[in-house]
Amino acid sequence: MYQLNNRVTVDENICNGKPTLRGMRITVQTVLEFLFAGDTPAEILAHYPMLEAEDIEACKKFAIDVTNRTYSIKAVA
């Protein structure tokens, strides 16, 4: 298991290697989709009582960190 920050982890044996929260089968993507759909953190915590408010904040920080990177696109011959 690889820990990306204090809450986001990646394990190729969990959720096909997608980033999850604390090794549970709840992906960062799932939490972000709820947020973008307009759910509040309190509503997400009600859906997933094993999560903590810090997990939701870690998902937001993870999204910011990913988009803050520089990417280059290379042509494939």
OpenMM code with the backbone's topology and positions (N, CA, C; nanometers):
from openmm import Vec3, app, unit

residues = "MET TYR GLN LEU ASN ASN ARG VAL THR VAL ASP GLU ASN ILE CYS ASN GLY LYS PRO THR LEU ARG GLY MET ARG ILE THR VAL GLN THR VAL LEU GLU PHE LEU PHE ALA GLY ASP THR PRO ALA GLU ILE LEU ALA HIS TYR PRO MET LEU GLU ALA GLU ASP ILE GLU ALA CYS LYS LYS PHE ALA ILE ASP VAL THR ASN ARG THR TYR SER ILE LYS ALA VAL ALA".split()
positions = [
    Vec3(0.0848, -0.1178, 0.0000),
    Vec3(0.0000, 0.0000, 0.0000),
    Vec3(0.0890, 0.1236, 0.0000),
    Vec3(0.0515, 0.2189, -0.0817),
    Vec3(0.1258, 0.3443, -0.0911),
    Vec3(0.0391, 0.4549, -0.0341),
    Vec3(0.0914, 0.5326, 0.0576),
    Vec3(0.0169, 0.6407, 0.1207),
    Vec3(0.0530, 0.7719, 0.0529),
    Vec3(-0.0472, 0.8373, -0.0085),
    Vec3(-0.0222, 0.9626, -0.0800),
    Vec3(-0.0208, 1.0823, 0.0140),
    Vec3(-0.1058, 1.0803, 0.1126),
    Vec3(-0.1010, 1.1787, 0.2209),
    Vec3(-0.1475, 1.1061, 0.3458),
    Vec3(-0.1832, 1.1761, 0.4495),
    Vec3(-0.2146, 1.1067, 0.5741),
    Vec3(-0.3450, 1.0279, 0.5683),
    Vec3(-0.4230, 1.0390, 0.4598),
    Vec3(-0.5498, 0.9680, 0.4512),
    Vec3(-0.5729, 0.8979, 0.3175),
    Vec3(-0.5127, 0.9454, 0.2112),
    Vec3(-0.5342, 0.8877, 0.0786),
    Vec3(-0.4270, 0.7816, 0.0529),
    Vec3(-0.4735, 0.6612, 0.0177),
    Vec3(-0.3822, 0.5507, -0.0070),
    Vec3(-0.4117, 0.4865, -0.1418),
    Vec3(-0.3117, 0.4193, -0.1960),
    Vec3(-0.3280, 0.3436, -0.3199),
    Vec3(-0.2754, 0.2029, -0.2948),
    Vec3(-0.3591, 0.1060, -0.3241),
    Vec3(-0.3216, -0.0347, -0.3127),
    Vec3(-0.3792, -0.1041, -0.4351),
    Vec3(-0.2938, -0.1679, -0.5132),
    Vec3(-0.3404, -0.2305, -0.6366),
    Vec3(-0.4454, -0.3387, -0.6114),
    Vec3(-0.4546, -0.3871, -0.4879),
    Vec3(-0.5527, -0.4902, -0.4542),
    Vec3(-0.6855, -0.4344, -0.4031),
    Vec3(-0.6948, -0.3031, -0.3910),
    Vec3(-0.8178, -0.2402, -0.3431),
    Vec3(-0.8693, -0.1452, -0.4511),
    Vec3(-0.9915, -0.1659, -0.4951),
    Vec3(-1.0579, -0.0797, -0.5951),
    Vec3(-0.9729, -0.0614, -0.7201),
    Vec3(-0.9091, -0.1693, -0.7629),
    Vec3(-0.8279, -0.1676, -0.8854),
    Vec3(-0.7179, -0.0616, -0.8839),
    Vec3(-0.6663, -0.0310, -0.7678),
    Vec3(-0.5557, 0.0636, -0.7572),
    Vec3(-0.5950, 0.2095, -0.7570),
    Vec3(-0.7253, 0.2382, -0.7522),
    Vec3(-0.7675, 0.3786, -0.7451),
    Vec3(-0.7371, 0.4333, -0.6057),
    Vec3(-0.7133, 0.5642, -0.5946),
    Vec3(-0.6907, 0.6234, -0.4626),
    Vec3(-0.8140, 0.6045, -0.3734),
    Vec3(-0.7911, 0.5531, -0.2542),
    Vec3(-0.8985, 0.5316, -0.1578),
    Vec3(-0.8660, 0.6032, -0.0275),
    Vec3(-0.9624, 0.6036, 0.0607),
    Vec3(-0.9433, 0.6663, 0.1906),
    Vec3(-0.9056, 0.5623, 0.2944),
    Vec3(-0.7884, 0.5794, 0.3508),
    Vec3(-0.7364, 0.4968, 0.4592),
    Vec3(-0.7465, 0.3478, 0.4307),
    Vec3(-0.7298, 0.3098, 0.3034),
    Vec3(-0.7308, 0.1693, 0.2678),
    Vec3(-0.8685, 0.1058, 0.2656),
    Vec3(-0.9733, 0.1853, 0.2877),
    Vec3(-1.1092, 0.1335, 0.2798),
    Vec3(-1.1519, 0.1304, 0.1334),
    Vec3(-1.2610, 0.0682, 0.1063),
    Vec3(-1.3107, 0.0579, -0.0311),
    Vec3(-1.4000, 0.1758, -0.0662),
    Vec3(-1.3570, 0.2941, -0.0265),
    Vec3(-1.4256, 0.4185, -0.0622),
    Vec3(-1.3229, 0.5024, -0.1376),
    Vec3(-1.3516, 0.5275, -0.2661),
    Vec3(-1.2539, 0.5989, -0.3475),
    Vec3(-1.2654, 0.7493, -0.3305),
    Vec3(-1.1546, 0.8149, -0.3555),
    Vec3(-1.1525, 0.9605, -0.3577),
    Vec3(-1.2526, 1.0097, -0.4627),
    Vec3(-1.2579, 0.9415, -0.5748),
    Vec3(-1.3497, 0.9782, -0.6825),
    Vec3(-1.4945, 0.9791, -0.6338),
    Vec3(-1.5332, 0.8794, -0.5566),
    Vec3(-1.6701, 0.8720, -0.5054),
    Vec3(-1.7030, 0.9945, -0.4215),
    Vec3(-1.6143, 1.0296, -0.3312),
    Vec3(-1.6376, 1.1456, -0.2440),
    Vec3(-1.6450, 1.2728, -0.3271),
    Vec3(-1.5541, 1.2882, -0.4230),
    Vec3(-1.5545, 1.4083, -0.5066),
    Vec3(-1.6817, 1.4159, -0.5906),
    Vec3(-1.7301, 1.3026, -0.6399),
    Vec3(-1.8543, 1.3030, -0.7177),
    Vec3(-1.9718, 1.3481, -0.6327),
    Vec3(-1.9777, 1.3043, -0.5078),
    Vec3(-2.0828, 1.3525, -0.4184),
    Vec3(-2.0725, 1.5033, -0.3987),
    Vec3(-1.9510, 1.5524, -0.3762),
    Vec3(-1.9324, 1.6964, -0.3562),
    Vec3(-1.9749, 1.7756, -0.4795),
    Vec3(-1.9323, 1.7301, -0.5976),
    Vec3(-1.9677, 1.8006, -0.7212),
    Vec3(-2.1164, 1.7919, -0.7517),
    Vec3(-2.1834, 1.6900, -0.7013),
    Vec3(-2.3279, 1.6765, -0.7203),
    Vec3(-2.4053, 1.7673, -0.6250),
    Vec3(-2.3329, 1.8302, -0.5319),
    Vec3(-2.3975, 1.9252, -0.4420),
    Vec3(-2.4200, 1.8741, -0.3012),
    Vec3(-2.3791, 1.7515, -0.2726),
    Vec3(-2.3944, 1.7005, -0.1367),
    Vec3(-2.3002, 1.7756, -0.0430),
    Vec3(-2.3450, 1.7948, 0.0782),
    Vec3(-2.2610, 1.8591, 0.1791),
    Vec3(-2.1742, 1.7522, 0.2458),
    Vec3(-2.0668, 1.7956, 0.3091),
    Vec3(-1.9867, 1.6980, 0.3845),
    Vec3(-2.0710, 1.6206, 0.4866),
    Vec3(-2.1647, 1.6866, 0.5511),
    Vec3(-2.2497, 1.6177, 0.6489),
    Vec3(-2.3320, 1.5082, 0.5825),
    Vec3(-2.3809, 1.5330, 0.4615),
    Vec3(-2.4583, 1.4314, 0.3902),
    Vec3(-2.3702, 1.3130, 0.3508),
    Vec3(-2.2484, 1.3424, 0.3085),
    Vec3(-2.1559, 1.2345, 0.2723),
    Vec3(-2.1234, 1.1500, 0.3952),
    Vec3(-2.1012, 1.2148, 0.5072),
    Vec3(-2.0714, 1.1415, 0.6304),
    Vec3(-2.1907, 1.0569, 0.6740),
    Vec3(-2.3110, 1.1020, 0.6450),
    Vec3(-2.4302, 1.0224, 0.6771),
    Vec3(-2.4375, 0.8988, 0.5874),
    Vec3(-2.3981, 0.9133, 0.4586),
    Vec3(-2.3961, 0.7998, 0.3659),
    Vec3(-2.2868, 0.7000, 0.4040),
    Vec3(-2.1744, 0.7517, 0.4507),
    Vec3(-2.0573, 0.6692, 0.4820),
    Vec3(-2.0120, 0.6991, 0.6253),
    Vec3(-2.0787, 0.6413, 0.7241),
    Vec3(-2.0464, 0.6748, 0.8638),
    Vec3(-1.9055, 0.6367, 0.9078),
    Vec3(-1.8367, 0.5514, 0.8291),
    Vec3(-1.6994, 0.5160, 0.8665),
    Vec3(-1.5998, 0.6262, 0.8288),
    Vec3(-1.6450, 0.7230, 0.7478),
    Vec3(-1.5586, 0.8357, 0.7108),
    Vec3(-1.5569, 0.9402, 0.8215),
    Vec3(-1.4554, 1.0230, 0.8161),
    Vec3(-1.4413, 1.1362, 0.9082),
    Vec3(-1.4318, 1.2634, 0.8249),
    Vec3(-1.4636, 1.3756, 0.8846),
    Vec3(-1.4591, 1.5033, 0.8129),
    Vec3(-1.3218, 1.5263, 0.7504),
    Vec3(-1.2166, 1.4809, 0.8159),
    Vec3(-1.0808, 1.4967, 0.7644),
    Vec3(-1.0608, 1.4192, 0.6343),
    Vec3(-1.1349, 1.3098, 0.6164),
    Vec3(-1.1262, 1.2328, 0.4921),
    Vec3(-1.1772, 1.3155, 0.3742),
    Vec3(-1.2849, 1.3869, 0.3948),
    Vec3(-1.3416, 1.4693, 0.2880),
    Vec3(-1.2452, 1.5815, 0.2523),
    Vec3(-1.1864, 1.6420, 0.3518),
    Vec3(-1.0874, 1.7473, 0.3257),
    Vec3(-0.9667, 1.6905, 0.2525),
    Vec3(-0.9260, 1.5694, 0.2862),
    Vec3(-0.8126, 1.5054, 0.2184),
    Vec3(-0.8444, 1.4816, 0.0708),
    Vec3(-0.9689, 1.4486, 0.0401),
    Vec3(-1.0091, 1.4301, -0.1003),
    Vec3(-0.9978, 1.5604, -0.1772),
    Vec3(-1.0422, 1.6682, -0.1169),
    Vec3(-1.0326, 1.7986, -0.1837),
    Vec3(-0.8867, 1.8375, -0.2047),
    Vec3(-0.8052, 1.8152, -0.1024),
    Vec3(-0.6628, 1.8475, -0.1148),
    Vec3(-0.5975, 1.7608, -0.2218),
    Vec3(-0.6341, 1.6337, -0.2286),
    Vec3(-0.5804, 1.5436, -0.3291),
    Vec3(-0.6132, 1.5958, -0.4695),
    Vec3(-0.7364, 1.6382, -0.4916),
    Vec3(-0.7761, 1.6905, -0.6226),
    Vec3(-0.6952, 1.8146, -0.6583),
    Vec3(-0.6740, 1.9011, -0.5625),
    Vec3(-0.5941, 2.0214, -0.5868),
    Vec3(-0.4500, 1.9831, -0.6188),
    Vec3(-0.3946, 1.8901, -0.5432),
    Vec3(-0.2562, 1.8476, -0.5669),
    Vec3(-0.2395, 1.7870, -0.7064),
    Vec3(-0.3348, 1.7065, -0.7499),
    Vec3(-0.3259, 1.6434, -0.8819),
    Vec3(-0.3315, 1.7483, -0.9922),
    Vec3(-0.4196, 1.8452, -0.9795),
    Vec3(-0.4326, 1.9468, -1.0847),
    Vec3(-0.3232, 2.0518, -1.0769),
    Vec3(-0.2490, 2.0542, -0.9691),
    Vec3(-0.1400, 2.1506, -0.9542),
    Vec3(-0.0115, 2.1033, -1.0214),
    Vec3(-0.0098, 1.9798, -1.0667),
    Vec3(0.1094, 1.9255, -1.1326),
    Vec3(0.1189, 1.9750, -1.2763),
    Vec3(0.2378, 1.9694, -1.3297),
    Vec3(0.2596, 2.0048, -1.4697),
    Vec3(0.2622, 1.8769, -1.5511),
    Vec3(0.1877, 1.8784, -1.6592),
    Vec3(0.1790, 1.7615, -1.7467),
    Vec3(0.2290, 1.7981, -1.8850),
    Vec3(0.2877, 1.7029, -1.9534),
    Vec3(0.3269, 1.7258, -2.0911),
    Vec3(0.2659, 1.6146, -2.1764),
    Vec3(0.2232, 1.6537, -2.2943),
    Vec3(0.1604, 1.5585, -2.3863),
    Vec3(0.2590, 1.5312, -2.4972),
    Vec3(0.2850, 1.4057, -2.5186),
    Vec3(0.3813, 1.3677, -2.6220),
    Vec3(0.3062, 1.2907, -2.7310),
    Vec3(0.3438, 1.3214, -2.8533),
    Vec3(0.2824, 1.2514, -2.9672),
    Vec3(0.3295, 1.1065, -2.9690),
    Vec3(0.2389, 1.0188, -3.0036),
    Vec3(0.2722, 0.8779, -3.0171),
    Vec3(0.2772, 0.8462, -3.1653),
    Vec3(0.3873, 0.7917, -3.2092),
    Vec3(0.4051, 0.7656, -3.3525),
    Vec3(0.3270, 0.6467, -3.3977),
] * unit.nanometer
topology = app.Topology()
chain = topology.addChain("A")
for resn in residues:
    res = topology.addResidue(resn, chain)
    for name in ("N", "CA", "C"):
        topology.addAtom(name, app.Element.getBySymbol(name[0]), res)
